[in-house]
Amino acid sequence: MEFKDRVAQFNQAASNIGAEVFHADNLSAAVGYVAERVTGDLLLPPFSTGARFKLKSVLKKAGVSVVSDVKRETAVAAQAGLTGANFAMADTGTLALESTAEEIRLTTTLPELHFALLDPEKIFADSLAAVEPLRQLHQRDPRNYIAYITGPSRTADIERVLTIGVHGPKELHILLVSGLSNDPLEM
């Protein structure tokens, strides 16, 4: 499948399951998107792409209240969280994140809003095409956690009443930014 077809399929699949997909021309546009939607604290755990692009200072310059010391107490009180993503699968609109670090898990599960940065070069056609990077993640550290995130949190009760955001974020915003990193082992 061609690159542009994978991106289009990912956009459609992610939108179908309730995620917002934003194509940012650059990192500044992605930060502007976040700044427009966050009025409270934003959790920013350490991840390599965020450090390389000095994301904390860029977000602060945009007026975002950044919490980089992510702990359970701060995560419960935060409105939003921002992480990278290792890769994604176009057919389901699913993000894959290496989330061994507790800061990443807290950031992706406790705040109501989750923003995920993803380089579109790391969108694979499907889970079969993602086997090799997944294998490489587990070879690098056999005891790591890999989170698959498909849309905002959803659950249904015995009466089949769907509820969004009970066990995780009510909103998932996927920020596609070219040039972040084409390495699926790097978040």
N, CA, C and O of each residue as an XYZ file, in Angstrom:
748
protein
N       0.849     -1.180      0.000
C       0.000      0.000      0.000
C       0.893      1.241      0.000
O       1.866      1.317      0.750
N       0.558      2.186     -0.829
C       1.318      3.430     -0.942
C       1.185      4.286      0.327
O       0.209      4.183      1.069
N       2.192      5.127      0.546
C       2.226      5.983      1.730
C       0.956      6.816      1.878
O       0.326      6.798      2.935
N       0.576      7.540      0.835
C      -0.593      8.420      0.942
C      -1.869      7.629      1.203
O      -2.774      8.123      1.875
N      -1.954      6.394      0.676
C      -3.121      5.548      0.923
C      -3.158      5.081      2.380
O      -4.226      5.007      2.988
N      -1.971      4.765      2.938
C      -1.913      4.373      4.354
C      -2.362      5.521      5.251
O      -3.124      5.317      6.196
N      -1.896      6.709      4.956
C      -2.266      7.877      5.766
C      -3.763      8.143      5.656
O      -4.419      8.406      6.663
N      -4.305      8.077      4.453
C      -5.747      8.307      4.263
C      -6.566      7.241      4.982
O      -7.572      7.558      5.616
N      -6.146      5.980      4.889
C      -6.867      4.910      5.573
C      -6.781      5.091      7.091
O      -7.766      4.881      7.799
N      -5.600      5.481      7.590
C      -5.446      5.724      9.020
C      -6.372      6.851      9.474
O      -7.053      6.725     10.492
N      -6.398      7.949      8.723
C      -7.282      9.075      9.068
C      -8.728      8.618      9.182
O      -9.421      8.949     10.144
N      -9.172      7.859      8.197
C     -10.561      7.408      8.176
C     -10.849      6.460      9.337
O     -11.852      6.616     10.033
N      -9.978      5.484      9.547
C     -10.195      4.504     10.618
C     -10.168      5.175     11.992
O     -11.016      4.888     12.837
N      -9.203      6.060     12.221
C      -9.111      6.744     13.512
C     -10.326      7.641     13.739
O     -10.858      7.691     14.848
N     -10.758      8.333     12.720
C     -11.954      9.180     12.828
C     -13.201      8.346     13.098
O     -14.062      8.752     13.879
N     -13.303      7.188     12.461
C     -14.465      6.316     12.645
C     -14.620      5.845     14.088
O     -15.739      5.601     14.539
N     -13.526      5.716     14.807
C     -13.610      5.240     16.195
C     -13.541      6.388     17.205
O     -13.385      6.151     18.403
N     -13.655      7.623     16.729
C     -13.791      8.756     17.630
C     -12.561      9.589     17.887
O     -12.625     10.534     18.674
N     -11.446      9.283     17.260
C     -10.243     10.092     17.438
C     -10.296     11.307     16.511
O     -10.916     11.273     15.448
N      -9.643     12.360     16.934
C      -9.463     13.548     16.090
C      -8.064     13.457     15.498
O      -7.090     13.298     16.233
N      -7.956     13.556     14.184
C      -6.650     13.514     13.523
C      -6.373     14.893     12.955
O      -7.175     15.439     12.198
N      -5.218     15.453     13.330
C      -4.830     16.782     12.866
C      -3.508     16.673     12.122
O      -2.517     16.184     12.665
N      -3.500     17.134     10.866
C      -2.270     17.167     10.073
C      -1.604     18.514     10.312
O      -2.096     19.551      9.866
N      -0.496     18.487     11.009
C       0.230     19.721     11.316
C       1.347     19.904     10.295
O       2.072     18.960      9.981
N       1.480     21.114      9.783
C       2.550     21.406      8.831
C       3.923     21.314      9.492
O       4.926     21.012      8.845
N       3.940     21.581     10.798
C       5.192     21.527     11.550
C       4.855     21.377     13.035
O       3.684     21.361     13.415
N       5.878     21.270     13.858
C       5.659     21.085     15.286
C       4.985     22.303     15.916
O       4.186     22.154     16.840
N       5.293     23.492     15.432
C       4.656     24.704     15.964
C       3.148     24.668     15.757
O       2.392     25.081     16.636
N       2.708     24.184     14.614
C       1.267     24.072     14.350
C       0.632     23.049     15.289
O      -0.485     23.257     15.763
N       1.328     21.953     15.561
C       0.815     20.946     16.500
C       0.711     21.524     17.905
O      -0.273     21.277     18.602
N       1.704     22.283     18.324
C       1.680     22.917     19.648
C       0.541     23.933     19.716
O      -0.131     24.027     20.743
N       0.313     24.686     18.655
C      -0.814     25.620     18.606
C      -2.142     24.907     18.755
O      -3.039     25.393     19.445
N      -2.272     23.765     18.117
C      -3.486     22.945     18.224
C      -3.718     22.541     19.676
O      -4.836     22.640     20.182
N      -2.665     22.090     20.340
C      -2.766     21.690     21.753
C      -3.121     22.894     22.615
O      -4.011     22.810     23.461
N      -2.434     24.010     22.407
C      -2.642     25.213     23.225
C      -4.083     25.725     23.126
O      -4.612     26.266     24.097
N      -4.718     25.561     21.971
C      -6.107     25.992     21.793
C      -7.097     25.139     22.583
O      -8.206     25.588     22.874
N      -6.712     23.931     22.927
C      -7.644     22.990     23.551
C      -7.391     22.716     25.029
O      -8.237     22.129     25.703
N      -6.247     23.130     25.532
C      -5.898     22.830     26.924
C      -5.959     24.106     27.750
O      -5.270     25.084     27.464
N      -6.798     24.076     28.779
C      -6.907     25.221     29.684
C      -6.328     24.912     31.065
O      -6.066     25.825     31.847
N      -6.131     23.638     31.363
C      -5.564     23.224     32.648
C      -4.141     22.716     32.461
O      -3.447     23.095     31.517
N      -3.724     21.854     33.374
C      -2.374     21.288     33.314
C      -2.282     20.216     32.233
O      -3.218     19.448     32.012
N      -1.134     20.184     31.568
C      -0.835     19.180     30.554
C       0.353     18.351     31.044
O       1.425     18.892     31.314
N       0.157     17.045     31.156
C       1.251     16.151     31.524
C       2.157     15.944     30.324
O       1.681     15.704     29.214
N       3.452     16.036     30.543
C       4.433     15.809     29.491
C       5.530     14.904     30.047
O       6.522     15.390     30.591
N       5.353     13.589     29.911
C       6.375     12.668     30.405
C       7.605     12.715     29.506
O       7.527     13.190     28.374
N       8.723     12.232     29.995
C       9.911     12.204     29.131
C       9.763     11.171     28.013
O       9.430     10.012     28.264
N      10.013     11.604     26.785
C      10.125     10.705     25.630
C      11.080     11.364     24.651
O      11.174     12.590     24.597
N      11.786     10.552     23.881
C      12.937     11.031     23.112
C      12.607     12.134     22.110
O      13.355     13.106     22.004
N      11.518     12.008     21.383
C      11.173     13.036     20.403
C      10.846     14.356     21.089
O      11.226     15.426     20.613
N      10.139     14.272     22.212
C       9.823     15.482     22.972
C      11.078     16.187     23.452
O      11.166     17.414     23.399
N      12.050     15.412     23.921
C      13.308     16.001     24.395
C      14.089     16.621     23.234
O      14.611     17.728     23.358
N      14.168     15.912     22.111
C      14.942     16.407     20.975
C      14.397     17.735     20.449
O      15.168     18.606     20.046
N      13.084     17.890     20.453
C      12.479     19.116     19.938
C      12.178     20.132     21.043
O      11.502     21.131     20.799
N      12.682     19.879     22.261
C      12.497     20.792     23.401
C      11.026     21.163     23.568
O      10.668     22.333     23.702
N      10.194     20.136     23.554
C       8.752     20.310     23.560
C       8.252     21.051     24.798
O       7.314     21.843     24.708
N       8.861     20.803     25.937
C       8.431     21.465     27.169
C       8.518     22.985     27.030
O       7.557     23.689     27.342
N       9.643     23.490     26.573
C       9.784     24.946     26.450
C       8.906     25.510     25.344
O       8.396     26.624     25.467
N       8.723     24.754     24.259
C       7.856     25.215     23.158
C       6.407     25.322     23.643
O       5.718     26.296     23.339
N       5.950     24.316     24.397
C       4.587     24.356     24.943
C       4.412     25.504     25.927
O       3.395     26.196     25.900
N       5.394     25.709     26.792
C       5.309     26.804     27.767
C       5.255     28.162     27.068
O       4.506     29.045     27.485
N       6.047     28.331     26.007
C       6.016     29.584     25.241
C       4.657     29.816     24.609
O       4.259     30.958     24.380
N       3.934     28.720     24.324
C       2.595     28.827     23.732
C       1.525     29.048     24.799
O       0.339     29.132     24.482
N       1.941     29.141     26.064
C       1.001     29.433     27.138
C       0.392     28.211     27.808
O      -0.578     28.342     28.554
N       0.938     27.027     27.558
C       0.410     25.796     28.147
C       1.064     25.568     29.503
O       2.277     25.719     29.649
N       0.260     25.206     30.485
C       0.767     24.868     31.819
C       1.262     23.418     31.781
O       0.462     22.483     31.800
N       2.578     23.239     31.727
C       3.192     21.928     31.537
C       3.628     21.339     32.876
O       4.292     21.999     33.674
N       3.239     20.079     33.106
C       3.681     19.326     34.275
C       4.562     18.202     33.753
O       4.072     17.264     33.125
N       5.869     18.298     34.013
C       6.780     17.273     33.520
C       7.169     16.271     34.609
O       7.762     15.233     34.316
N       6.842     16.577     35.843
C       7.071     15.642     36.948
C       5.783     14.831     37.122
O       4.965     15.122     37.995
N       5.620     13.818     36.283
C       4.371     13.061     36.228
C       4.347     12.019     37.342
O       5.147     11.084     37.368
N       3.412     12.211     38.251
C       3.183     11.270     39.345
C       1.689     11.016     39.411
O       0.909     11.706     38.754
N       1.289     10.037     40.195
C      -0.138      9.704     40.272
C      -0.970     10.908     40.708
O      -2.055     11.137     40.173
N      -0.476     11.670     41.664
C      -1.229     12.828     42.154
C      -1.399     13.886     41.071
O      -2.480     14.456     40.924
N      -0.337     14.150     40.313
C      -0.427     15.169     39.266
C      -1.239     14.666     38.078
O      -1.916     15.446     37.409
N      -1.170     13.360     37.816
C      -1.895     12.796     36.676
C      -3.405     12.845     36.884
O      -4.155     13.094     35.939
N      -3.848     12.613     38.100
C      -5.282     12.630     38.393
C      -5.844     14.039     38.208
O      -6.980     14.205     37.762
N      -5.053     15.046     38.549
C      -5.525     16.428     38.498
C      -5.364     17.082     37.116
O      -5.974     18.119     36.852
N      -4.566     16.498     36.253
C      -4.278     17.120     34.957
C      -5.456     16.999     33.992
O      -6.195     16.014     34.007
N      -5.611     18.009     33.166
C      -6.663     17.984     32.140
C      -6.249     17.147     30.937
O      -7.085     16.480     30.327
N      -4.960     17.178     30.592
C      -4.509     16.554     29.349
C      -3.133     15.936     29.517
O      -2.404     16.220     30.468
N      -2.807     15.087     28.566
C      -1.482     14.499     28.507
C      -1.017     14.458     27.067
O      -1.830     14.343     26.150
N       0.297     14.553     26.862
C       0.865     14.522     25.530
C       2.017     13.518     25.510
O       2.927     13.584     26.336
N       1.963     12.592     24.557
C       3.035     11.623     24.376
C       3.370     11.534     22.899
O       2.703     12.124     22.050
N       4.406     10.792     22.621
C       4.679     10.406     21.252
C       3.985      9.081     20.995
O       3.258      8.571     21.847
N       4.214      8.531     19.819
C       3.738      7.187     19.486
C       4.856      6.498     18.714
O       5.528      7.120     17.892
N       5.049      5.222     18.980
C       6.092      4.494     18.265
C       5.698      4.248     16.815
O       6.499      4.456     15.904
N       4.469      3.806     16.606
C       3.973      3.581     15.252
C       2.462      3.440     15.307
O       1.860      3.488     16.380
N       1.854      3.264     14.132
C       0.397      3.138     14.057
C       0.034      2.146     12.964
O       0.849      1.809     12.106
N      -1.221      1.683     13.018
C      -1.746      0.756     12.016
C      -2.929      1.404     11.311
O      -3.903      1.806     11.947
N      -2.829      1.499      9.991
C      -3.815      2.219      9.194
C      -5.185      1.557      9.192
O      -6.202      2.251      9.212
N      -5.232      0.242      9.171
C      -6.522     -0.435      9.003
C      -7.464     -0.240     10.194
O      -8.683     -0.281     10.028
N      -6.918     -0.032     11.378
C      -7.750      0.135     12.575
C      -7.641      1.516     13.205
O      -8.406      1.828     14.118
N      -6.713      2.354     12.746
C      -6.508      3.662     13.358
C      -5.872      3.557     14.733
O      -6.072      4.425     15.582
N      -5.106      2.495     14.955
C      -4.521      2.204     16.266
C      -3.112      2.753     16.392
O      -2.310      2.652     15.464
N      -2.815      3.342     17.562
C      -1.465      3.783     17.907
C      -0.806      2.708     18.760
O      -1.476      2.034     19.542
N       0.500      2.546     18.613
C       1.282      1.659     19.477
C       2.320      2.500     20.202
O       3.076      3.250     19.585
N       2.344      2.360     21.533
C       3.289      3.114     22.359
C       4.028      2.168     23.281
O       3.415      1.327     23.938
N       5.331      2.301     23.331
C       6.121      1.574     24.309
C       5.898      2.317     25.625
O       6.360      3.445     25.798
N       5.191      1.675     26.542
C       4.743      2.390     27.741
C       5.187      1.708     29.035
O       4.427      1.616     29.999
N       6.417      1.240     29.034
C       6.969      0.630     30.242
C       7.075      1.658     31.359
O       6.782      1.353     32.515
N       7.488      2.864     31.024
C       7.619      3.919     32.028
C       6.245      4.292     32.579
O       5.311      4.557     31.822
N       6.133      4.308     33.900
C       4.851      4.619     34.528
C       4.342      6.000     34.112
O       3.133      6.209     34.006
N       5.249      6.936     33.879
C       4.841      8.281     33.469
C       4.045      8.254     32.159
O       3.090      9.012     31.993
N       4.442      7.383     31.240
C       3.722      7.263     29.966
C       2.340      6.665     30.218
O       1.345      7.161     29.690
N       2.272      5.610     31.017
C       0.982      4.966     31.294
C       0.034      5.927     32.004
O      -1.152      5.970     31.676
N       0.525      6.687     32.958
C      -0.333      7.656     33.656
C      -0.833      8.732     32.691
O      -1.998      9.128     32.740
N       0.041      9.190     31.831
C      -0.306     10.261     30.893
C      -1.341      9.819     29.869
O      -2.168     10.620     29.436
N      -1.301      8.557     29.483
C      -2.226      8.086     28.450
C      -3.539      7.570     29.015
O      -4.461      7.290     28.250
N      -3.653      7.435     30.343
C      -4.873      6.851     30.899
C      -5.661      7.748     31.841
O      -6.880      7.597     31.922
N      -5.034      8.669     32.553
C      -5.773      9.412     33.576
C      -6.376     10.748     33.128
O      -7.522     11.021     33.486
N      -5.678     11.588     32.373
C      -6.309     12.854     31.957
C      -7.452     12.618     30.963
O      -7.509     11.583     30.300
N      -8.353     13.589     30.874
C      -9.498     13.484     29.959
C      -9.107     13.616     28.495
O      -9.795     13.093     27.619
N      -8.010     14.311     28.222
C      -7.556     14.508     26.848
C      -6.183     13.869     26.665
O      -5.298     14.042     27.503
N      -6.008     13.137     25.580
C      -4.693     12.594     25.244
C      -4.317     13.074     23.855
O      -5.053     12.867     22.890
N      -3.159     13.718     23.767
C      -2.595     14.153     22.498
C      -1.406     13.250     22.196
O      -0.546     13.049     23.054
N      -1.353     12.708     20.989
C      -0.259     11.823     20.604
C       0.397     12.341     19.331
O      -0.264     12.541     18.312
N       1.704     12.556     19.406
C       2.470     12.981     18.239
C       2.888     11.755     17.442
O       3.372     10.775     18.009
N       2.703     11.808     16.139
C       3.057     10.685     15.278
C       3.583     11.196     13.949
O       2.948     12.023     13.294
N       4.740     10.701     13.559
C       5.250     10.976     12.222
C       4.499     10.048     11.265
O       4.500      8.836     11.478
N       3.862     10.573     10.226
C       3.087      9.728      9.316
C       3.917      8.635      8.631
O       3.353      7.660      8.134
N       5.236      8.783      8.598
C       6.099      7.741      8.021
C       6.011      6.447      8.823
O       6.381      5.386      8.321
N       5.523      6.521     10.068
C       5.461      5.351     10.943
C       4.064      4.720     10.966
O       3.716      4.011     11.911
N       3.277      4.977      9.939
C       1.963      4.340      9.814
C       2.126      3.111      8.925
O       2.475      3.219      7.750
N       1.869      1.946      9.505
C       1.933      0.684      8.766
C       0.537      0.332      8.271
O      -0.458      0.808      8.819
N       0.462     -0.488      7.252
C      -0.827     -0.836      6.654
C      -1.739     -1.546      7.653
O      -2.932     -1.253      7.725
N      -1.175     -2.480      8.426
C      -1.986     -3.267      9.354
C      -1.084     -3.886     10.423
O       0.124     -3.648     10.437
N      -1.672     -4.675     11.310
C      -0.891     -5.265     12.401
C       0.133     -6.275     11.892
O       1.166     -6.474     12.531
N      -0.132     -6.906     10.770
C       0.839     -7.827     10.197
C       2.098     -7.079      9.755
O       3.213     -7.556      9.965
N       1.918     -5.922      9.150
C       3.054     -5.108      8.716
C       3.813     -4.530      9.919
O       4.975     -4.144      9.790
N       3.163     -4.470     11.079
C       3.790     -3.920     12.283
C       4.487     -4.982     13.131
O       5.023     -4.672     14.195
N       4.484     -6.226     12.670
C       5.107     -7.310     13.447
C       6.597     -7.054     13.657
O       7.097     -7.223     14.770
N       7.306     -6.655     12.619
C       8.750     -6.475     12.740
C       9.122     -5.385     13.754
O       9.962     -5.641     14.616
N       8.538     -4.184     13.693
C       8.901     -3.203     14.730
C       8.469     -3.650     16.131
O       9.149     -3.353     17.113
N       7.357     -4.353     16.222
C       6.925     -4.866     17.518
C       7.939     -5.884     18.041
O       8.281     -5.873     19.223
N       8.407     -6.740     17.180
C       9.432     -7.728     17.545
C      10.705     -7.009     18.010
O      11.320     -7.410     18.998
N      11.092     -5.963     17.304
C      12.298     -5.220     17.661
C      12.151     -4.551     19.035
O      13.100     -4.520     19.818
N      10.957     -4.016     19.320
C      10.733     -3.432     20.646
C      10.911     -4.472     21.738
O      11.514     -4.190     22.774
N      10.394     -5.665     21.515
C      10.512     -6.721     22.531
C      11.919     -7.303     22.597
O      12.330     -7.780     23.655
N      12.658     -7.277     21.511
C      14.048     -7.728     21.557
C      14.912     -6.737     22.315
O      15.844     -7.125     23.019
N      14.603     -5.466     22.168
C      15.353     -4.425     22.872
C      15.150     -4.550     24.372
O      16.098     -4.401     25.143
N      13.919     -4.822     24.790
C      13.614     -5.008     26.203
C      12.459     -5.998     26.309
O      11.303     -5.617     26.121
N      12.752     -7.255     26.605
C      11.706     -8.290     26.605
C      10.605     -8.077     27.634
O       9.536     -8.677     27.522
N      10.842     -7.248     28.619
C       9.841     -7.059     29.683
C       9.117     -5.727     29.573
O       8.637     -5.209     30.581
N       9.029     -5.169     28.391
C       8.372     -3.874     28.274
C       6.876     -4.013     28.047
O       6.375     -5.076     27.680
N       6.177     -2.902     28.277
C       4.740     -2.805     28.018
C       4.552     -2.127     26.666
O       5.219     -1.139     26.361
N       3.658     -2.654     25.875
C       3.269     -1.995     24.627
C       1.773     -1.724     24.731
O       0.978     -2.646     24.910
N       1.398     -0.461     24.619
C      -0.017     -0.090     24.668
C      -0.513      0.113     23.243
O       0.124      0.798     22.443
N      -1.643     -0.483     22.941
C      -2.341     -0.234     21.689
C      -3.531      0.649     22.039
O      -4.384      0.270     22.842
N      -3.578      1.821     21.433
C      -4.646      2.781     21.722
C      -5.469      2.976     20.454
O      -4.965      3.430     19.427
N      -6.731      2.626     20.551
C      -7.648      2.765     19.420
C      -8.803      3.656     19.863
O      -9.781      3.182     20.440
N      -8.679      4.940     19.587
C      -9.730      5.897     19.938
C      -9.761      6.231     21.411
O      -8.934      5.755     22.189
N     -10.736      7.066     21.790
C     -10.908      7.390     23.202
C     -11.391      6.159     23.967
O     -11.878      5.193     23.379
N     -11.245      6.214     25.280
C     -11.684      5.098     26.116
C     -13.180      4.885     25.956
O     -13.957      5.839     25.925
N     -13.571      3.625     25.855
C     -14.992      3.316     25.725
C     -15.294      2.020     26.456
O     -14.470      1.108     26.530
N     -16.496      1.971     26.990
C     -16.967      0.765     27.661
C     -18.481      0.697     27.505
O     -19.134      1.709     27.252
N     -19.026     -0.492     27.656
C     -20.480     -0.663     27.593
C     -20.917     -1.561     28.747
O     -20.196     -2.473     29.151
N     -22.096     -1.287     29.263
C     -22.615     -2.122     30.349
C     -23.414     -3.279     29.771
O     -23.476     -3.463     28.556
N     -24.008     -4.034     30.634
C     -24.755     -5.226     30.219
C     -25.931     -4.888     29.295
O     -26.387     -5.728     28.519
N     -26.411     -3.648     29.391
C     -27.509     -3.211     28.531
C     -27.004     -2.631     27.208
O     -27.782     -2.097     26.418
N     -25.694     -2.741     26.979
C     -25.052     -2.260     25.759
C     -25.122     -0.743     25.600
O     -25.216     -0.234     24.483
N     -25.075     -0.036     26.705
C     -25.034      1.420     26.664
C     -23.564      1.831     26.611
O     -22.819      1.620     27.568
N     -23.154      2.419     25.489
C     -21.770      2.820     25.298
C     -21.482      4.107     26.056
O     -22.236      5.075     25.966
N     -20.383      4.109     26.803
C     -19.953      5.290     27.540
C     -18.509      5.581     27.176
O     -17.671      4.679     27.161
N     -18.220      6.833     26.886
C     -16.876      7.263     26.509
C     -16.186      7.881     27.717
O     -16.783      8.678     28.440
N     -14.919      7.509     27.934
C     -14.097      8.160     28.945
C     -14.199      7.639     30.356
O     -13.719      8.302     31.275
N     -14.792      6.497     30.573
C     -14.902      5.976     31.936
C     -13.562      5.439     32.422
O     -13.176      5.692     33.563
N     -12.855      4.711     31.587
C     -11.604      4.071     31.973
C     -10.399      4.684     31.271
O      -9.397      4.001     31.063
N     -10.476      5.919     30.915
C      -9.380      6.580     30.214
C      -9.863      7.866     29.577
O     -10.954      8.343     29.888
N      -9.060      8.432     28.689
C      -9.389      9.730     28.082
C     -10.709      9.734     27.310
O     -11.067      8.769     26.634
N     -11.415     10.855     27.438
C     -12.652     11.054     26.672
C     -12.345     11.453     25.234
O     -13.162     11.257     24.334
N     -11.160     12.012     25.033
C     -10.776     12.467     23.696
C      -9.353     12.024     23.390
O      -8.463     12.099     24.237
N      -9.159     11.559     22.158
C      -7.831     11.240     21.644
C      -7.590     12.127     20.432
O      -8.357     12.113     19.470
N      -6.518     12.892     20.495
C      -6.120     13.773     19.398
C      -4.786     13.272     18.859
O      -3.785     13.266     19.576
N      -4.770     12.854     17.602
C      -3.557     12.353     16.973
C      -3.001     13.460     16.091
O      -3.652     13.903     15.145
N      -1.800     13.896     16.406
C      -1.162     15.003     15.698
C      -0.118     14.442     14.750
O       0.950     14.009     15.182
N      -0.419     14.448     13.469
C       0.508     13.944     12.460
C       1.465     15.064     12.060
O       1.049     16.091     11.524
N       2.748     14.851     12.329
C       3.767     15.856     12.049
C       4.929     15.167     11.326
O       5.626     14.342     11.916
N       5.131     15.499     10.076
C       6.247     14.922      9.315
C       7.569     15.418      9.882
O       7.684     16.556     10.337
N       8.562     14.539      9.842
C       9.908     14.929     10.251
C      10.212     14.740     11.723
O      11.303     15.100     12.165
N       9.285     14.186     12.502
C       9.582     13.950     13.920
C      10.605     12.839     14.079
O      11.665     13.039     14.671
N      10.283     11.676     13.553
C      11.175     10.518     13.591
C      10.532      9.409     12.771
O       9.351      9.109     12.946
N      11.293      8.809     11.890
C      10.766      7.700     11.116
C      11.163      6.350     11.720
O      10.981      5.310     11.087
N      11.701      6.364     12.931
C      12.145      5.148     13.625
C      11.018      4.639     14.547
O      10.695      5.299     15.535
N      10.418      3.475     14.238
C       9.327      2.976     15.069
C       9.753      2.558     16.474
O       8.902      2.307     17.327
N      11.061      2.481     16.722
C      11.536      2.176     18.067
C      11.617      3.429     18.935
O      11.814      3.342     20.147
N      11.465      4.584     18.311
C      11.553      5.856     19.036
C      10.173      6.480     19.164
O       9.438      6.616     18.187
N       9.842      6.852     20.387
C       8.565      7.522     20.614
C       8.772      9.012     20.445
O       7.826      9.787     20.591
